Amino acid sequence: MMLIFLCILGFFQDAKAADISVIDVRRNITLSEDDAVYKDFYISASAGSGLKKNLVVTAVRKINVRDASGANSFGEILIPVGQLKIIAIFDKVAVAREFNLLSRDELPMLEQTGIMTGDRIDLQGSFIDNSKPKKRKVASDDEKAAGTTTVVTTLTTSTTTTTTTPAAAPLPNVAAAAGVHSPSPLTPPTAAGPVVQPPALPSTEKLLQGATEFKPAVAKAEAVPHEAASKAASEVAQETNKAAETLEKVADSDNNSGHE
């Protein structure tokens, strides 16, 4: 009789546990990067479900196993997904937050990771956690400024200005115009040949005399174009005078013939 009572009690406990599941998942919308992100899991729970605040429970997912063709079913299995911590209890609903996601290293893989709507709550292995939730630390402006490294790159442009000086016009070689040959450049003596002495330079008097003789030649060369121009002008004037005299003679002859 006692055995039958325990079986019935266990059946009712399993039925109650099967009724506990995640019915909705909500999260807040942040307006800035400093706002904390909260994700609430709403769990359907009655007064006798056994859920209470700070209780950590396990969310499991029911998977139906079938063969590759999908025709034959081999039953259903429950795969642990993660742990939830109850933060509030109401009449028919409990609110929980994510406590820990279980690693897939020693558990079967899931097509969709994370706790989602439809996952069931397993009370086996549940425990009470009275630790305070970890608050998100927001860095102050001073810490952000201290942690920020600014790299400034300075580009220096050097401008090179090249000044070109026009070459000076060569001076007239007075000595060459006067018929005086300039001395040949000195050639350094070779080790084997004899030393050649440079020719003596002309004296200052000869250079001045050559320059004096060169001036009349230049003046004469400049006077030649003027003489040619004046000669051409005199010839044109003579031709003009001759033409004028001819016209006067013709005019006189015409007047004489009219009087007769």
GICOR-V485119 format. One record per residue. SS is DSSP state (alpha for helix, beta for strand, coil for the rest). PSI is psi in whole degrees, 0 to 359 (999 if undefined). D_LAST is the distance of its C-alpha to the last C-alpha in Angstrom with 2 decimals. Layout:
ss:SS psi:PSI d_last:D_LAST
ss:SS psi:PSI d_last:D_LAST
This chain:
ss:coil psi:318 d_last:190.53
ss:alpha psi:323 d_last:188.82
ss:alpha psi:321 d_last:186.66
ss:alpha psi:323 d_last:185.47
ss:alpha psi:318 d_last:184.57
ss:alpha psi:324 d_last:182.48
ss:alpha psi:319 d_last:180.62
ss:alpha psi:320 d_last:179.82
ss:alpha psi:317 d_last:178.67
ss:alpha psi:326 d_last:176.41
ss:alpha psi:318 d_last:174.96
ss:alpha psi:323 d_last:174.07
ss:alpha psi:320 d_last:172.52
ss:alpha psi:323 d_last:170.37
ss:alpha psi:319 d_last:169.30
ss:alpha psi:319 d_last:168.32
ss:alpha psi:327 d_last:166.40
ss:alpha psi:336 d_last:164.58
ss:alpha psi:344 d_last:163.42
ss:coil psi:117 d_last:161.69
ss:beta psi:165 d_last:158.06
ss:beta psi:121 d_last:154.54
ss:beta psi:343 d_last:153.06
ss:beta psi:151 d_last:149.74
ss:beta psi:126 d_last:147.54
ss:beta psi:151 d_last:145.20
ss:beta psi:155 d_last:143.01
ss:coil psi:159 d_last:141.00
ss:coil psi:118 d_last:137.21
ss:coil psi:145 d_last:136.04
ss:coil psi:348 d_last:133.11
ss:coil psi:170 d_last:132.58
ss:coil psi:339 d_last:133.57
ss:coil psi:347 d_last:136.27
ss:coil psi:139 d_last:138.17
ss:coil psi:145 d_last:141.33
ss:coil psi:124 d_last:141.61
ss:coil psi:139 d_last:144.88
ss:beta psi:112 d_last:146.13
ss:beta psi:136 d_last:149.09
ss:beta psi:120 d_last:151.36
ss:beta psi:125 d_last:153.25
ss:beta psi:132 d_last:156.65
ss:beta psi:121 d_last:158.84
ss:coil psi:134 d_last:162.26
ss:coil psi:183 d_last:165.24
ss:coil psi:328 d_last:167.77
ss:coil psi:23 d_last:170.10
ss:coil psi:338 d_last:167.43
ss:coil psi:3 d_last:168.43
ss:coil psi:140 d_last:164.95
ss:coil psi:168 d_last:164.76
ss:coil psi:144 d_last:162.35
ss:coil psi:13 d_last:161.47
ss:beta psi:130 d_last:162.96
ss:beta psi:119 d_last:161.06
ss:beta psi:169 d_last:161.22
ss:beta psi:131 d_last:159.77
ss:beta psi:128 d_last:157.26
ss:beta psi:155 d_last:157.77
ss:beta psi:133 d_last:155.76
ss:beta psi:123 d_last:157.38
ss:beta psi:128 d_last:156.02
ss:beta psi:120 d_last:157.00
ss:beta psi:125 d_last:157.30
ss:beta psi:165 d_last:156.38
ss:coil psi:181 d_last:155.80
ss:coil psi:327 d_last:152.37
ss:coil psi:337 d_last:152.35
ss:coil psi:3 d_last:153.33
ss:coil psi:325 d_last:156.05
ss:coil psi:132 d_last:159.07
ss:beta psi:137 d_last:159.87
ss:beta psi:19 d_last:161.98
ss:beta psi:184 d_last:162.62
ss:beta psi:145 d_last:161.10
ss:beta psi:155 d_last:160.96
ss:beta psi:120 d_last:160.24
ss:beta psi:123 d_last:157.81
ss:beta psi:137 d_last:157.68
ss:beta psi:308 d_last:154.18
ss:beta psi:182 d_last:154.56
ss:beta psi:142 d_last:156.50
ss:beta psi:147 d_last:156.05
ss:beta psi:124 d_last:157.42
ss:beta psi:129 d_last:158.50
ss:beta psi:343 d_last:157.00
ss:beta psi:146 d_last:158.06
ss:beta psi:131 d_last:160.67
ss:coil psi:191 d_last:160.42
ss:coil psi:304 d_last:162.52
ss:coil psi:3 d_last:161.23
ss:beta psi:140 d_last:158.41
ss:beta psi:144 d_last:158.27
ss:beta psi:131 d_last:155.12
ss:beta psi:161 d_last:154.78
ss:beta psi:156 d_last:152.26
ss:beta psi:127 d_last:151.59
ss:beta psi:315 d_last:153.98
ss:beta psi:138 d_last:153.38
ss:beta psi:130 d_last:151.83
ss:coil psi:141 d_last:154.06
ss:coil psi:150 d_last:152.69
ss:coil psi:5 d_last:152.39
ss:coil psi:320 d_last:153.69
ss:coil psi:15 d_last:157.25
ss:coil psi:155 d_last:156.60
ss:coil psi:150 d_last:155.05
ss:coil psi:163 d_last:151.32
ss:coil psi:144 d_last:149.78
ss:coil psi:325 d_last:146.72
ss:coil psi:117 d_last:145.79
ss:coil psi:158 d_last:146.72
ss:coil psi:154 d_last:147.81
ss:coil psi:135 d_last:150.18
ss:coil psi:174 d_last:148.99
ss:coil psi:136 d_last:150.17
ss:coil psi:344 d_last:153.19
ss:coil psi:143 d_last:154.75
ss:beta psi:159 d_last:158.45
ss:beta psi:125 d_last:160.35
ss:beta psi:124 d_last:163.24
ss:beta psi:352 d_last:165.80
ss:beta psi:131 d_last:167.44
ss:beta psi:11 d_last:166.78
ss:beta psi:155 d_last:165.46
ss:beta psi:166 d_last:165.96
ss:beta psi:132 d_last:165.23
ss:coil psi:111 d_last:162.36
ss:coil psi:6 d_last:162.36
ss:coil psi:149 d_last:159.49
ss:coil psi:146 d_last:156.51
ss:coil psi:146 d_last:153.27
ss:coil psi:127 d_last:150.69
ss:coil psi:145 d_last:147.90
ss:coil psi:126 d_last:144.36
ss:coil psi:122 d_last:143.13
ss:coil psi:123 d_last:139.67
ss:coil psi:139 d_last:137.85
ss:coil psi:170 d_last:136.54
ss:alpha psi:324 d_last:132.95
ss:alpha psi:320 d_last:133.85
ss:alpha psi:323 d_last:135.51
ss:alpha psi:319 d_last:132.57
ss:alpha psi:323 d_last:130.19
ss:alpha psi:326 d_last:132.47
ss:alpha psi:354 d_last:132.75
ss:coil psi:127 d_last:129.05
ss:coil psi:124 d_last:127.16
ss:coil psi:125 d_last:123.45
ss:coil psi:119 d_last:121.35
ss:coil psi:124 d_last:118.06
ss:coil psi:122 d_last:115.55
ss:coil psi:126 d_last:112.83
ss:coil psi:116 d_last:109.69
ss:coil psi:125 d_last:107.91
ss:coil psi:120 d_last:104.32
ss:coil psi:130 d_last:103.01
ss:coil psi:124 d_last:99.26
ss:coil psi:122 d_last:97.94
ss:coil psi:123 d_last:94.60
ss:coil psi:121 d_last:92.77
ss:coil psi:124 d_last:90.19
ss:coil psi:120 d_last:87.61
ss:coil psi:122 d_last:86.19
ss:coil psi:143 d_last:82.77
ss:coil psi:138 d_last:82.83
ss:coil psi:142 d_last:81.20
ss:coil psi:138 d_last:78.02
ss:coil psi:138 d_last:78.82
ss:coil psi:148 d_last:77.90
ss:coil psi:135 d_last:75.61
ss:coil psi:97 d_last:77.66
ss:alpha psi:323 d_last:76.72
ss:alpha psi:323 d_last:79.11
ss:alpha psi:321 d_last:77.61
ss:alpha psi:328 d_last:74.04
ss:coil psi:358 d_last:75.25
ss:coil psi:12 d_last:76.75
ss:coil psi:124 d_last:80.33
ss:coil psi:137 d_last:82.40
ss:coil psi:148 d_last:84.68
ss:coil psi:145 d_last:88.32
ss:coil psi:149 d_last:89.74
ss:coil psi:148 d_last:92.18
ss:coil psi:135 d_last:95.77
ss:coil psi:131 d_last:97.93
ss:coil psi:140 d_last:101.61
ss:coil psi:143 d_last:103.75
ss:coil psi:166 d_last:105.86
ss:coil psi:327 d_last:109.53
ss:coil psi:324 d_last:109.43
ss:coil psi:168 d_last:106.23
ss:coil psi:160 d_last:105.61
ss:coil psi:126 d_last:104.08
ss:coil psi:124 d_last:100.32
ss:coil psi:137 d_last:99.04
ss:coil psi:149 d_last:95.65
ss:coil psi:154 d_last:92.85
ss:coil psi:141 d_last:92.37
ss:coil psi:146 d_last:89.84
ss:coil psi:153 d_last:86.88
ss:coil psi:167 d_last:87.22
ss:alpha psi:326 d_last:85.40
ss:alpha psi:320 d_last:83.36
ss:alpha psi:321 d_last:81.90
ss:alpha psi:318 d_last:80.95
ss:alpha psi:323 d_last:79.18
ss:alpha psi:320 d_last:77.38
ss:alpha psi:321 d_last:76.20
ss:alpha psi:324 d_last:74.91
ss:alpha psi:320 d_last:73.02
ss:alpha psi:334 d_last:71.39
ss:alpha psi:330 d_last:70.49
ss:alpha psi:313 d_last:68.49
ss:alpha psi:327 d_last:65.55
ss:alpha psi:321 d_last:65.31
ss:alpha psi:318 d_last:65.04
ss:alpha psi:323 d_last:62.47
ss:alpha psi:321 d_last:60.40
ss:alpha psi:326 d_last:60.65
ss:alpha psi:331 d_last:59.47
ss:alpha psi:340 d_last:56.51
ss:alpha psi:313 d_last:55.15
ss:alpha psi:324 d_last:53.76
ss:alpha psi:319 d_last:52.05
ss:alpha psi:320 d_last:50.32
ss:alpha psi:320 d_last:49.15
ss:alpha psi:317 d_last:47.76
ss:alpha psi:324 d_last:45.93
ss:alpha psi:319 d_last:44.48
ss:alpha psi:323 d_last:43.23
ss:alpha psi:320 d_last:41.67
ss:alpha psi:322 d_last:39.82
ss:alpha psi:319 d_last:38.48
ss:alpha psi:322 d_last:37.21
ss:alpha psi:320 d_last:35.53
ss:alpha psi:316 d_last:33.81
ss:alpha psi:320 d_last:32.51
ss:alpha psi:320 d_last:31.25
ss:alpha psi:320 d_last:29.41
ss:alpha psi:319 d_last:27.80
ss:alpha psi:321 d_last:26.64
ss:alpha psi:317 d_last:25.19
ss:alpha psi:321 d_last:23.24
ss:alpha psi:317 d_last:21.82
ss:alpha psi:322 d_last:20.67
ss:alpha psi:321 d_last:18.99
ss:alpha psi:319 d_last:17.09
ss:alpha psi:320 d_last:15.97
ss:alpha psi:319 d_last:14.90
ss:alpha psi:320 d_last:12.84
ss:alpha psi:326 d_last:11.08
ss:alpha psi:324 d_last:10.36
ss:alpha psi:321 d_last:8.99
ss:alpha psi:321 d_last:6.55
ss:alpha psi:333 d_last:5.38
ss:alpha psi:320 d_last:5.47
ss:alpha psi:320 d_last:3.74
ss:coil psi:999 d_last:0.00
